[in-house]
Amino acid sequence: MSSSVRLIRNPQLTQQVDYAYAAVADAPVRSIWVAGACPLDLNGQTVAIGDYAGQAHQVMRNLITALEGAGASLTDVAKTTVYVASSRQSDLVAAWEVYREYMGEHDVPSTLLGVTVLGYHDQLVEVEAVAVLPGARD
C-alpha cells in the first residue's frame, strides 16, 4: 500500500530506537486527526482490566477501525502518542511492544508517556494519531 508519509531517520541521532525521528507529508494532503483510541468494546466497557498488553491490543484494533472510517490505514499515520497509566517503565514497555507489533515496519515518530490517570474507568492505555492521505477529498 502506498503512503503519503515519508519517514525520516537522521544518522546524526542514535539508530538504536524503533521509530523514525520525523515524518514528512508533502502537500496537497488530506489530514486526519484521530481521537485517542481507548480500550473500549462496542458496549463502551473497558476490556482487559489490569492488563496493559490486553488493553493495548483493543486500543490498536479501535485505532485501525477509526482510521478506516476516515479512509486511512496505519501506514497513513504520520505521528502517534501512546499514553500508559503507570509510573513503571515495564508497563510502558508492555503497551509499546503491542503498539509496535501493529505498526510493523511503519515506525512513525511517536511519544510514549506514563501518565497518572486516563479518562475511562480502569483504562490503562490510549493511542492518538495523525494521518495523512494524498490530495484533498472533494
N, CA, C and O atoms as CSV, one atom per row, in Angstrom:
chain,resi,resn,atom,element,x,y,z
A,1,MET,N,N,0.851,-1.173,0.000
A,1,MET,CA,C,0.000,0.000,0.000
A,1,MET,C,C,0.895,1.234,0.000
A,1,MET,O,O,1.845,1.315,0.779
A,2,SER,N,N,0.597,2.184,-0.862
A,2,SER,CA,C,1.385,3.409,-0.936
A,2,SER,C,C,0.918,4.387,0.142
A,2,SER,O,O,-0.237,4.366,0.567
A,3,SER,N,N,1.828,5.228,0.563
A,3,SER,CA,C,1.525,6.168,1.632
A,3,SER,C,C,2.027,7.546,1.261
A,3,SER,O,O,3.002,7.674,0.522
A,4,SER,N,N,1.372,8.580,1.766
A,4,SER,CA,C,1.837,9.954,1.583
A,4,SER,C,C,2.873,10.325,2.622
A,4,SER,O,O,3.424,11.425,2.584
A,5,VAL,N,N,3.142,9.434,3.538
A,5,VAL,CA,C,4.059,9.700,4.648
A,5,VAL,C,C,5.440,9.145,4.312
A,5,VAL,O,O,5.583,7.976,3.955
A,6,ARG,N,N,6.444,9.996,4.429
A,6,ARG,CA,C,7.840,9.587,4.242
A,6,ARG,C,C,8.531,9.739,5.603
A,6,ARG,O,O,8.570,10.829,6.173
A,7,LEU,N,N,9.073,8.633,6.109
A,7,LEU,CA,C,9.707,8.640,7.424
A,7,LEU,C,C,11.167,9.050,7.303
A,7,LEU,O,O,11.861,8.630,6.377
A,8,ILE,N,N,11.631,9.871,8.239
A,8,ILE,CA,C,12.981,10.413,8.232
A,8,ILE,C,C,13.772,9.819,9.393
A,8,ILE,O,O,13.352,9.892,10.548
A,9,ARG,N,N,14.912,9.237,9.074
A,9,ARG,CA,C,15.837,8.722,10.084
A,9,ARG,C,C,17.130,9.517,9.953
A,9,ARG,O,O,17.799,9.452,8.922
A,10,ASN,N,N,17.476,10.251,10.971
A,10,ASN,CA,C,18.632,11.133,10.936
A,10,ASN,C,C,19.863,10.384,11.446
A,10,ASN,O,O,19.882,9.947,12.596
A,11,PRO,N,N,20.897,10.229,10.601
A,11,PRO,CA,C,22.084,9.488,11.031
A,11,PRO,C,C,22.881,10.198,12.123
A,11,PRO,O,O,23.799,9.607,12.692
A,12,GLN,N,N,22.553,11.438,12.424
A,12,GLN,CA,C,23.238,12.154,13.495
A,12,GLN,C,C,22.599,11.902,14.860
A,12,GLN,O,O,23.055,12.428,15.875
A,13,LEU,N,N,21.538,11.090,14.874
A,13,LEU,CA,C,20.885,10.671,16.112
A,13,LEU,C,C,21.002,9.154,16.215
A,13,LEU,O,O,21.196,8.477,15.205
A,14,THR,N,N,20.887,8.624,17.411
A,14,THR,CA,C,21.035,7.181,17.594
A,14,THR,C,C,20.059,6.414,16.702
A,14,THR,O,O,18.914,6.821,16.505
A,15,GLN,N,N,20.543,5.307,16.176
A,15,GLN,CA,C,19.714,4.409,15.369
A,15,GLN,C,C,19.221,3.240,16.216
A,15,GLN,O,O,18.642,2.292,15.687
A,16,GLN,N,N,19.444,3.300,17.511
A,16,GLN,CA,C,19.067,2.230,18.426
A,16,GLN,C,C,17.650,2.416,18.967
A,16,GLN,O,O,17.352,1.967,20.074
A,17,VAL,N,N,16.776,3.070,18.207
A,17,VAL,CA,C,15.376,3.261,18.583
A,17,VAL,C,C,14.497,2.626,17.525
A,17,VAL,O,O,14.910,2.473,16.375
A,18,ASP,N,N,13.273,2.251,17.914
A,18,ASP,CA,C,12.374,1.602,16.960
A,18,ASP,C,C,11.281,2.552,16.470
A,18,ASP,O,O,10.101,2.205,16.437
A,19,TYR,N,N,11.705,3.754,16.093
A,19,TYR,CA,C,10.812,4.728,15.495
A,19,TYR,C,C,11.635,5.715,14.685
A,19,TYR,O,O,12.815,5.928,14.963
A,20,ALA,N,N,11.005,6.320,13.675
A,20,ALA,CA,C,11.644,7.378,12.909
A,20,ALA,C,C,11.612,8.659,13.738
A,20,ALA,O,O,10.765,8.818,14.618
A,21,TYR,N,N,12.534,9.562,13.455
A,21,TYR,CA,C,12.591,10.814,14.203
A,21,TYR,C,C,11.636,11.869,13.668
A,21,TYR,O,O,11.266,12.793,14.392
A,22,ALA,N,N,11.239,11.743,12.420
A,22,ALA,CA,C,10.333,12.720,11.820
A,22,ALA,C,C,9.568,12.041,10.691
A,22,ALA,O,O,9.948,10.972,10.214
A,23,ALA,N,N,8.483,12.687,10.276
A,23,ALA,CA,C,7.705,12.217,9.135
A,23,ALA,C,C,7.375,13.429,8.276
A,23,ALA,O,O,7.092,14.511,8.791
A,24,VAL,N,N,7.414,13.236,6.968
A,24,VAL,CA,C,7.111,14.309,6.027
A,24,VAL,C,C,5.928,13.888,5.172
A,24,VAL,O,O,5.865,12.754,4.697
A,25,ALA,N,N,5.002,14.799,4.982
A,25,ALA,CA,C,3.881,14.599,4.063
A,25,ALA,C,C,3.806,15.847,3.182
A,25,ALA,O,O,3.400,16.916,3.639
A,26,ASP,N,N,4.198,15.700,1.924
A,26,ASP,CA,C,4.194,16.837,1.013
A,26,ASP,C,C,2.767,17.174,0.595
A,26,ASP,O,O,1.946,16.283,0.377
A,27,ALA,N,N,2.480,18.486,0.484
A,27,ALA,CA,C,1.146,18.956,0.097
A,27,ALA,C,C,0.909,18.648,-1.366
A,27,ALA,O,O,1.890,18.514,-2.097
A,28,PRO,N,N,-0.321,18.525,-1.855
A,28,PRO,CA,C,-1.520,18.604,-1.025
A,28,PRO,C,C,-1.842,17.253,-0.386
A,28,PRO,O,O,-1.694,16.201,-1.008
A,29,VAL,N,N,-2.275,17.307,0.838
A,29,VAL,CA,C,-2.683,16.105,1.558
A,29,VAL,C,C,-3.985,16.367,2.309
A,29,VAL,O,O,-4.361,17.508,2.576
A,30,ARG,N,N,-4.645,15.288,2.630
A,30,ARG,CA,C,-5.825,15.353,3.497
A,30,ARG,C,C,-5.368,14.878,4.865
A,30,ARG,O,O,-4.879,13.757,5.002
A,31,SER,N,N,-5.521,15.715,5.869
A,31,SER,CA,C,-5.074,15.394,7.228
A,31,SER,C,C,-6.212,14.788,8.031
A,31,SER,O,O,-7.369,15.190,7.907
A,32,ILE,N,N,-5.857,13.810,8.855
A,32,ILE,CA,C,-6.832,13.118,9.706
A,32,ILE,C,C,-6.280,13.114,11.129
A,32,ILE,O,O,-5.192,12.594,11.375
A,33,TRP,N,N,-7.022,13.687,12.052
A,33,TRP,CA,C,-6.665,13.650,13.462
A,33,TRP,C,C,-7.594,12.663,14.134
A,33,TRP,O,O,-8.814,12.828,14.111
A,34,VAL,N,N,-7.016,11.638,14.732
A,34,VAL,CA,C,-7.810,10.591,15.368
A,34,VAL,C,C,-7.815,10.831,16.878
A,34,VAL,O,O,-6.763,10.999,17.495
A,35,ALA,N,N,-9.002,10.843,17.455
A,35,ALA,CA,C,-9.110,10.943,18.915
A,35,ALA,C,C,-8.373,9.776,19.542
A,35,ALA,O,O,-8.196,8.737,18.906
A,36,GLY,N,N,-7.952,9.936,20.762
A,36,GLY,CA,C,-7.266,8.850,21.436
A,36,GLY,C,C,-8.093,7.580,21.408
A,36,GLY,O,O,-9.225,7.557,21.890
A,37,ALA,N,N,-7.522,6.514,20.838
A,37,ALA,CA,C,-8.195,5.219,20.816
A,37,ALA,C,C,-8.093,4.615,22.209
A,37,ALA,O,O,-7.021,4.583,22.813
A,38,CYS,N,N,-9.214,4.145,22.698
A,38,CYS,CA,C,-9.308,3.637,24.068
A,38,CYS,C,C,-9.620,2.141,24.060
A,38,CYS,O,O,-10.055,1.613,23.036
A,39,PRO,N,N,-9.409,1.455,25.171
A,39,PRO,CA,C,-9.654,0.009,25.251
A,39,PRO,C,C,-11.114,-0.310,25.556
A,39,PRO,O,O,-11.417,-1.021,26.514
A,40,LEU,N,N,-12.014,0.223,24.733
A,40,LEU,CA,C,-13.445,0.024,24.954
A,40,LEU,C,C,-14.014,-0.950,23.934
A,40,LEU,O,O,-13.605,-0.951,22.773
A,41,ASP,N,N,-14.958,-1.778,24.368
A,41,ASP,CA,C,-15.662,-2.644,23.431
A,41,ASP,C,C,-16.860,-1.891,22.859
A,41,ASP,O,O,-17.054,-0.716,23.168
A,42,LEU,N,N,-17.663,-2.555,22.029
A,42,LEU,CA,C,-18.812,-1.891,21.393
A,42,LEU,C,C,-19.848,-1.395,22.390
A,42,LEU,O,O,-20.625,-0.494,22.074
A,43,ASN,N,N,-19.871,-1.969,23.589
A,43,ASN,CA,C,-20.815,-1.540,24.620
A,43,ASN,C,C,-20.265,-0.422,25.482
A,43,ASN,O,O,-20.925,0.025,26.420
A,44,GLY,N,N,-19.039,0.042,25.167
A,44,GLY,CA,C,-18.431,1.118,25.940
A,44,GLY,C,C,-17.790,0.657,27.229
A,44,GLY,O,O,-17.497,1.471,28.105
A,45,GLN,N,N,-17.569,-0.640,27.354
A,45,GLN,CA,C,-16.952,-1.197,28.554
A,45,GLN,C,C,-15.444,-1.331,28.354
A,45,GLN,O,O,-14.993,-1.717,27.275
A,46,THR,N,N,-14.673,-1.018,29.374
A,46,THR,CA,C,-13.233,-1.198,29.334
A,46,THR,C,C,-12.921,-2.689,29.332
A,46,THR,O,O,-13.451,-3.439,30.151
A,47,VAL,N,N,-12.056,-3.121,28.406
A,47,VAL,CA,C,-11.683,-4.534,28.315
A,47,VAL,C,C,-10.345,-4.761,29.011
A,47,VAL,O,O,-9.616,-3.814,29.305
A,48,ALA,N,N,-10.039,-6.011,29.266
A,48,ALA,CA,C,-8.734,-6.434,29.788
A,48,ALA,C,C,-8.296,-5.608,30.999
A,48,ALA,O,O,-7.180,-5.091,31.041
A,49,ILE,N,N,-9.177,-5.495,31.965
A,49,ILE,CA,C,-8.883,-4.695,33.164
A,49,ILE,C,C,-7.620,-5.217,33.842
A,49,ILE,O,O,-7.493,-6.412,34.108
A,50,GLY,N,N,-6.689,-4.307,34.117
A,50,GLY,CA,C,-5.438,-4.647,34.775
A,50,GLY,C,C,-4.369,-5.205,33.851
A,50,GLY,O,O,-3.276,-5.534,34.313
A,51,ASP,N,N,-4.652,-5.322,32.556
A,51,ASP,CA,C,-3.743,-5.961,31.594
A,51,ASP,C,C,-3.292,-4.942,30.549
A,51,ASP,O,O,-4.046,-4.617,29.632
A,52,TYR,N,N,-2.072,-4.440,30.684
A,52,TYR,CA,C,-1.563,-3.406,29.774
A,52,TYR,C,C,-1.517,-3.898,28.331
A,52,TYR,O,O,-1.958,-3.191,27.425
A,53,ALA,N,N,-0.991,-5.093,28.107
A,53,ALA,CA,C,-0.904,-5.626,26.748
A,53,ALA,C,C,-2.304,-5.885,26.180
A,53,ALA,O,O,-2.576,-5.556,25.025
A,54,GLY,N,N,-3.178,-6.466,26.981
A,54,GLY,CA,C,-4.543,-6.738,26.521
A,54,GLY,C,C,-5.270,-5.469,26.120
A,54,GLY,O,O,-5.960,-5.437,25.101
A,55,GLN,N,N,-5.116,-4.422,26.920
A,55,GLN,CA,C,-5.747,-3.148,26.569
A,55,GLN,C,C,-5.105,-2.547,25.327
A,55,GLN,O,O,-5.800,-1.953,24.503
A,56,ALA,N,N,-3.789,-2.689,25.178
A,56,ALA,CA,C,-3.112,-2.151,24.000
A,56,ALA,C,C,-3.623,-2.815,22.727
A,56,ALA,O,O,-3.762,-2.149,21.702
A,57,HIS,N,N,-3.903,-4.111,22.774
A,57,HIS,CA,C,-4.474,-4.793,21.601
A,57,HIS,C,C,-5.824,-4.183,21.224
A,57,HIS,O,O,-6.067,-3.908,20.049
A,58,GLN,N,N,-6.698,-3.970,22.198
A,58,GLN,CA,C,-8.010,-3.383,21.912
A,58,GLN,C,C,-7.861,-1.962,21.392
A,58,GLN,O,O,-8.562,-1.562,20.462
A,59,VAL,N,N,-6.956,-1.199,21.984
A,59,VAL,CA,C,-6.693,0.172,21.545
A,59,VAL,C,C,-6.279,0.183,20.073
A,59,VAL,O,O,-6.792,0.980,19.288
A,60,MET,N,N,-5.361,-0.692,19.705
A,60,MET,CA,C,-4.878,-0.699,18.322
A,60,MET,C,C,-5.959,-1.167,17.354
A,60,MET,O,O,-6.046,-0.653,16.239
A,61,ARG,N,N,-6.778,-2.124,17.755
A,61,ARG,CA,C,-7.905,-2.532,16.899
A,61,ARG,C,C,-8.871,-1.363,16.719
A,61,ARG,O,O,-9.374,-1.138,15.618
A,62,ASN,N,N,-9.129,-0.622,17.792
A,62,ASN,CA,C,-10.026,0.529,17.693
A,62,ASN,C,C,-9.406,1.648,16.859
A,62,ASN,O,O,-10.118,2.336,16.128
A,63,LEU,N,N,-8.094,1.840,16.958
A,63,LEU,CA,C,-7.416,2.843,16.144
A,63,LEU,C,C,-7.535,2.484,14.664
A,63,LEU,O,O,-7.831,3.351,13.842
A,64,ILE,N,N,-7.312,1.237,14.322
A,64,ILE,CA,C,-7.445,0.789,12.931
A,64,ILE,C,C,-8.851,1.055,12.429
A,64,ILE,O,O,-9.024,1.537,11.310
A,65,THR,N,N,-9.858,0.750,13.233
A,65,THR,CA,C,-11.255,0.972,12.837
A,65,THR,C,C,-11.542,2.450,12.642
A,65,THR,O,O,-12.213,2.825,11.681
A,66,ALA,N,N,-11.044,3.299,13.540
A,66,ALA,CA,C,-11.250,4.745,13.403
A,66,ALA,C,C,-10.586,5.266,12.140
A,66,ALA,O,O,-11.168,6.083,11.426
A,67,LEU,N,N,-9.380,4.805,11.857
A,67,LEU,CA,C,-8.691,5.222,10.634
A,67,LEU,C,C,-9.448,4.765,9.393
A,67,LEU,O,O,-9.607,5.533,8.444
A,68,GLU,N,N,-9.912,3.525,9.395
A,68,GLU,CA,C,-10.666,3.004,8.252
A,68,GLU,C,C,-11.916,3.830,7.996
A,68,GLU,O,O,-12.300,4.033,6.844
A,69,GLY,N,N,-12.554,4.308,9.057
A,69,GLY,CA,C,-13.741,5.145,8.910
A,69,GLY,C,C,-13.447,6.457,8.210
A,69,GLY,O,O,-14.348,7.076,7.643
A,70,ALA,N,N,-12.190,6.888,8.244
A,70,ALA,CA,C,-11.768,8.116,7.566
A,70,ALA,C,C,-11.075,7.806,6.242
A,70,ALA,O,O,-10.544,8.707,5.593
A,71,GLY,N,N,-11.077,6.532,5.839
A,71,GLY,CA,C,-10.457,6.137,4.579
A,71,GLY,C,C,-8.953,5.960,4.667
A,71,GLY,O,O,-8.261,6.035,3.652
A,72,ALA,N,N,-8.439,5.727,5.859
A,72,ALA,CA,C,-6.988,5.619,6.058
A,72,ALA,C,C,-6.643,4.276,6.703
A,72,ALA,O,O,-7.521,3.498,7.077
A,73,SER,N,N,-5.333,4.031,6.819
A,73,SER,CA,C,-4.834,2.834,7.491
A,73,SER,C,C,-3.613,3.218,8.329
A,73,SER,O,O,-3.184,4.372,8.322
A,74,LEU,N,N,-3.065,2.252,9.041
A,74,LEU,CA,C,-1.909,2.534,9.882
A,74,LEU,C,C,-0.731,3.074,9.073
A,74,LEU,O,O,0.051,3.868,9.595
A,75,THR,N,N,-0.587,2.666,7.816
A,75,THR,CA,C,0.536,3.151,7.012
A,75,THR,C,C,0.371,4.607,6.593
A,75,THR,O,O,1.306,5.200,6.054
A,76,ASP,N,N,-0.792,5.190,6.828
A,76,ASP,CA,C,-1.016,6.610,6.557
A,76,ASP,C,C,-0.729,7.481,7.779
A,76,ASP,O,O,-0.779,8.708,7.695
A,77,VAL,N,N,-0.432,6.854,8.901
A,77,VAL,CA,C,-0.173,7.590,10.134
A,77,VAL,C,C,1.187,8.284,10.050
A,77,VAL,O,O,2.178,7.686,9.630
A,78,ALA,N,N,1.216,9.562,10.461
A,78,ALA,CA,C,2.443,10.353,10.446
A,78,ALA,C,C,3.022,10.560,11.843
A,78,ALA,O,O,4.213,10.840,11.977
A,79,LYS,N,N,2.193,10.426,12.895
A,79,LYS,CA,C,2.642,10.687,14.269
A,79,LYS,C,C,1.661,10.055,15.234
A,79,LYS,O,O,0.452,10.081,15.003
A,80,THR,N,N,2.175,9.488,16.314
A,80,THR,CA,C,1.314,8.963,17.373
A,80,THR,C,C,1.822,9.406,18.736
A,80,THR,O,O,2.981,9.784,18.909
A,81,THR,N,N,0.913,9.342,19.689
A,81,THR,CA,C,1.264,9.488,21.104
A,81,THR,C,C,0.629,8.308,21.832
A,81,THR,O,O,-0.567,8.052,21.694
A,82,VAL,N,N,1.436,7.595,22.604
A,82,VAL,CA,C,0.976,6.428,23.354
A,82,VAL,C,C,0.994,6.803,24.832
A,82,VAL,O,O,2.041,7.134,25.388
A,83,TYR,N,N,-0.177,6.746,25.456
A,83,TYR,CA,C,-0.322,7.081,26.874
A,83,TYR,C,C,-0.529,5.792,27.659
A,83,TYR,O,O,-1.337,4.944,27.282
A,84,VAL,N,N,0.210,5.656,28.754
A,84,VAL,CA,C,0.082,4.482,29.614
A,84,VAL,C,C,-0.060,4.973,31.053
A,84,VAL,O,O,0.788,5.714,31.549
A,85,ALA,N,N,-1.133,4.559,31.714
A,85,ALA,CA,C,-1.389,4.987,33.085
A,85,ALA,C,C,-0.548,4.147,34.046
A,85,ALA,O,O,-1.018,3.170,34.628
A,86,SER,N,N,0.716,4.565,34.191
A,86,SER,CA,C,1.622,3.873,35.092
A,86,SER,C,C,2.897,4.693,35.250
A,86,SER,O,O,3.267,5.465,34.366
A,87,SER,N,N,3.551,4.515,36.369
A,87,SER,CA,C,4.875,5.113,36.567
A,87,SER,C,C,5.961,4.050,36.426
A,87,SER,O,O,7.142,4.337,36.620
A,88,ARG,N,N,5.562,2.816,36.086
A,88,ARG,CA,C,6.524,1.716,35.929
A,88,ARG,C,C,6.900,1.555,34.460
A,88,ARG,O,O,6.033,1.361,33.607
A,89,GLN,N,N,8.175,1.637,34.175
A,89,GLN,CA,C,8.649,1.522,32.802
A,89,GLN,C,C,8.246,0.180,32.176
A,89,GLN,O,O,7.976,0.129,30.976
A,90,SER,N,N,8.200,-0.880,32.942
A,90,SER,CA,C,7.819,-2.190,32.398
A,90,SER,C,C,6.385,-2.179,31.860
A,90,SER,O,O,6.093,-2.870,30.884
A,91,ASP,N,N,5.498,-1.415,32.474
A,91,ASP,CA,C,4.131,-1.300,31.976
A,91,ASP,C,C,4.104,-0.538,30.654
A,91,ASP,O,O,3.372,-0.900,29.733
A,92,LEU,N,N,4.911,0.519,30.571
A,92,LEU,CA,C,5.007,1.276,29.321
A,92,LEU,C,C,5.539,0.384,28.204
A,92,LEU,O,O,5.036,0.418,27.080
A,93,VAL,N,N,6.549,-0.408,28.515
A,93,VAL,CA,C,7.138,-1.305,27.525
A,93,VAL,C,C,6.122,-2.356,27.072
A,93,VAL,O,O,6.065,-2.679,25.886
A,94,ALA,N,N,5.329,-2.888,27.986
A,94,ALA,CA,C,4.315,-3.886,27.624
A,94,ALA,C,C,3.333,-3.316,26.601
A,94,ALA,O,O,2.997,-3.986,25.625
A,95,ALA,N,N,2.875,-2.090,26.820
A,95,ALA,CA,C,1.959,-1.451,25.874
A,95,ALA,C,C,2.683,-1.129,24.571
A,95,ALA,O,O,2.131,-1.330,23.488
A,96,TRP,N,N,3.915,-0.631,24.669
A,96,TRP,CA,C,4.698,-0.260,23.485
A,96,TRP,C,C,4.958,-1.462,22.579
A,96,TRP,O,O,4.888,-1.339,21.356
A,97,GLU,N,N,5.257,-2.616,23.162
A,97,GLU,CA,C,5.516,-3.807,22.351
A,97,GLU,C,C,4.300,-4.195,21.523
A,97,GLU,O,O,4.448,-4.598,20.370
A,98,VAL,N,N,3.108,-4.084,22.083
A,98,VAL,CA,C,1.885,-4.368,21.324
A,98,VAL,C,C,1.698,-3.318,20.235
A,98,VAL,O,O,1.400,-3.656,19.089
A,99,TYR,N,N,1.871,-2.056,20.585
A,99,TYR,CA,C,1.781,-0.966,19.604
A,99,TYR,C,C,2.714,-1.240,18.426
A,99,TYR,O,O,2.297,-1.136,17.272
A,100,ARG,N,N,3.983,-1.593,18.705
A,100,ARG,CA,C,4.972,-1.836,17.647
A,100,ARG,C,C,4.576,-3.038,16.790
A,100,ARG,O,O,4.823,-3.044,15.584
A,101,GLU,N,N,3.967,-4.052,17.399
A,101,GLU,CA,C,3.502,-5.221,16.653
A,101,GLU,C,C,2.513,-4.794,15.567
A,101,GLU,O,O,2.595,-5.265,14.433
A,102,TYR,N,N,1.600,-3.923,15.904
A,102,TYR,CA,C,0.603,-3.466,14.932
A,102,TYR,C,C,1.207,-2.512,13.904
A,102,TYR,O,O,0.837,-2.560,12.731
A,103,MET,N,N,2.120,-1.657,14.320
A,103,MET,CA,C,2.713,-0.674,13.404
A,103,MET,C,C,3.704,-1.322,12.443
A,103,MET,O,O,3.936,-0.792,11.356
A,104,GLY,N,N,4.286,-2.443,12.815
A,104,GLY,CA,C,5.201,-3.149,11.924
A,104,GLY,C,C,6.364,-2.271,11.494
A,104,GLY,O,O,6.971,-1.581,12.313
A,105,GLU,N,N,6.670,-2.303,10.201
A,105,GLU,CA,C,7.798,-1.531,9.673
A,105,GLU,C,C,7.492,-0.044,9.554
A,105,GLU,O,O,8.398,0.754,9.312
A,106,HIS,N,N,6.234,0.340,9.719
A,106,HIS,CA,C,5.845,1.755,9.640
A,106,HIS,C,C,6.086,2.385,11.017
A,106,HIS,O,O,5.152,2.634,11.778
A,107,ASP,N,N,7.352,2.632,11.309
A,107,ASP,CA,C,7.772,3.066,12.647
A,107,ASP,C,C,7.781,4.592,12.749
A,107,ASP,O,O,8.838,5.217,12.838
A,108,VAL,N,N,6.601,5.166,12.733
A,108,VAL,CA,C,6.418,6.617,12.720
A,108,VAL,C,C,6.949,7.273,13.989
A,108,VAL,O,O,7.112,6.613,15.015
A,109,PRO,N,N,7.219,8.585,13.915
A,109,PRO,CA,C,7.565,9.303,15.137
A,109,PRO,C,C,6.453,9.108,16.173
A,109,PRO,O,O,5.267,9.210,15.856
A,110,SER,N,N,6.848,8.832,17.384
A,110,SER,CA,C,5.867,8.592,18.435
A,110,SER,C,C,6.437,9.030,19.770
A,110,SER,O,O,7.649,9.030,19.986
A,111,THR,N,N,5.533,9.399,20.654
A,111,THR,CA,C,5.903,9.719,22.029
A,111,THR,C,C,5.207,8.718,22.935
A,111,THR,O,O,4.003,8.492,22.811
A,112,LEU,N,N,5.962,8.122,23.843
A,112,LEU,CA,C,5.443,7.174,24.831
A,112,LEU,C,C,5.493,7.856,26.183
A,112,LEU,O,O,6.556,8.277,26.639
A,113,LEU,N,N,4.326,7.964,26.829
A,113,LEU,CA,C,4.228,8.694,28.093
A,113,LEU,C,C,3.603,7.839,29.186
A,113,LEU,O,O,2.639,7.111,28.949
A,114,GLY,N,N,4.157,7.935,30.367
A,114,GLY,CA,C,3.492,7.411,31.547
A,114,GLY,C,C,2.698,8.544,32.170
A,114,GLY,O,O,3.241,9.617,32.429
A,115,VAL,N,N,1.427,8.314,32.410
A,115,VAL,CA,C,0.555,9.342,32.971
A,115,VAL,C,C,-0.102,8.818,34.243
A,115,VAL,O,O,-0.087,7.617,34.513
A,116,THR,N,N,-0.667,9.716,35.004
A,116,THR,CA,C,-1.280,9.335,36.268
A,116,THR,C,C,-2.595,8.591,36.079
A,116,THR,O,O,-2.836,7.566,36.717
A,117,VAL,N,N,-3.448,9.117,35.195
A,117,VAL,CA,C,-4.765,8.524,35.009
A,117,VAL,C,C,-5.258,8.843,33.606
A,117,VAL,O,O,-4.886,9.863,33.025
A,118,LEU,N,N,-6.097,7.968,33.065
A,118,LEU,CA,C,-6.742,8.203,31.772
A,118,LEU,C,C,-8.248,8.305,31.990
A,118,LEU,O,O,-8.742,8.039,33.086
A,119,GLY,N,N,-8.962,8.686,30.962
A,119,GLY,CA,C,-10.343,9.131,31.096
A,119,GLY,C,C,-11.412,8.124,31.466
A,119,GLY,O,O,-12.400,8.494,32.100
A,120,TYR,N,N,-11.250,6.859,31.092
A,120,TYR,CA,C,-12.300,5.876,31.371
A,120,TYR,C,C,-11.942,5.021,32.581
A,120,TYR,O,O,-10.768,4.827,32.895
A,121,HIS,N,N,-12.965,4.517,33.250
A,121,HIS,CA,C,-12.787,3.664,34.418
A,121,HIS,C,C,-11.928,2.457,34.050
A,121,HIS,O,O,-12.226,1.764,33.078
A,122,ASP,N,N,-10.873,2.200,34.809
A,122,ASP,CA,C,-9.960,1.062,34.626
A,122,ASP,C,C,-9.121,1.149,33.355
A,122,ASP,O,O,-8.493,0.161,32.975
A,123,GLN,N,N,-9.092,2.312,32.680
A,123,GLN,CA,C,-8.311,2.465,31.460
A,123,GLN,C,C,-6.826,2.600,31.783
A,123,GLN,O,O,-6.434,3.364,32.664
A,124,LEU,N,N,-6.003,1.835,31.045
A,124,LEU,CA,C,-4.558,1.852,31.240
A,124,LEU,C,C,-3.788,2.362,30.019
A,124,LEU,O,O,-2.662,2.837,30.164
A,125,VAL,N,N,-4.376,2.274,28.816
A,125,VAL,CA,C,-3.664,2.590,27.576
A,125,VAL,C,C,-4.556,3.416,26.655
A,125,VAL,O,O,-5.769,3.218,26.595
A,126,GLU,N,N,-3.920,4.358,25.931
A,126,GLU,CA,C,-4.610,5.151,24.909
A,126,GLU,C,C,-3.580,5.537,23.843
A,126,GLU,O,O,-2.426,5.823,24.162
A,127,VAL,N,N,-4.005,5.543,22.581
A,127,VAL,CA,C,-3.121,5.953,21.488
A,127,VAL,C,C,-3.874,6.945,20.617
A,127,VAL,O,O,-4.981,6.670,20.155
A,128,GLU,N,N,-3.250,8.121,20.396
A,128,GLU,CA,C,-3.815,9.081,19.453
A,128,GLU,C,C,-2.897,9.157,18.256
A,128,GLU,O,O,-1.702,8.879,18.354
A,129,ALA,N,N,-3.474,9.540,17.108
A,129,ALA,CA,C,-2.705,9.531,15.865
A,129,ALA,C,C,-3.103,10.682,14.958
A,129,ALA,O,O,-4.213,11.210,15.025
A,130,VAL,N,N,-2.150,11.050,14.102
A,130,VAL,CA,C,-2.386,11.974,12.996
A,130,VAL,C,C,-2.002,11.212,11.744
A,130,VAL,O,O,-0.920,10.629,11.671
A,131,ALA,N,N,-2.891,11.215,10.754
A,131,ALA,CA,C,-2.628,10.519,9.485
A,131,ALA,C,C,-2.802,11.505,8.340
A,131,ALA,O,O,-3.474,12.527,8.477
A,132,VAL,N,N,-2.191,11.184,7.218
A,132,VAL,CA,C,-2.354,11.993,6.004
A,132,VAL,C,C,-2.579,11.095,4.816
A,132,VAL,O,O,-2.023,10.001,4.718
A,133,LEU,N,N,-3.414,11.585,3.908
A,133,LEU,CA,C,-3.695,10.890,2.652
A,133,LEU,C,C,-3.379,11.844,1.498
A,133,LEU,O,O,-3.425,13.061,1.676
A,134,PRO,N,N,-3.061,11.311,0.327
A,134,PRO,CA,C,-2.771,12.197,-0.799
A,134,PRO,C,C,-3.995,12.992,-1.207
A,134,PRO,O,O,-5.107,12.465,-1.254
A,135,GLY,N,N,-3.779,14.289,-1.508
A,135,GLY,CA,C,-4.820,15.138,-2.064
A,135,GLY,C,C,-5.985,15.419,-1.146
A,135,GLY,O,O,-6.236,14.692,-0.185
A,136,ALA,N,N,-6.684,16.476,-1.457
A,136,ALA,CA,C,-7.887,16.833,-0.705
A,136,ALA,C,C,-9.073,16.058,-1.244
A,136,ALA,O,O,-9.161,15.784,-2.441
A,137,ARG,N,N,-9.969,15.715,-0.365
A,137,ARG,CA,C,-11.181,14.970,-0.753
A,137,ARG,C,C,-12.239,15.948,-1.218
A,137,ARG,O,O,-12.476,16.971,-0.575
A,138,ASP,N,N,-12.878,15.634,-2.341
A,138,ASP,CA,C,-13.939,16.519,-2.872
A,138,ASP,C,C,-15.227,16.332,-2.143
A,138,ASP,O,O,-16.216,16.993,-2.458
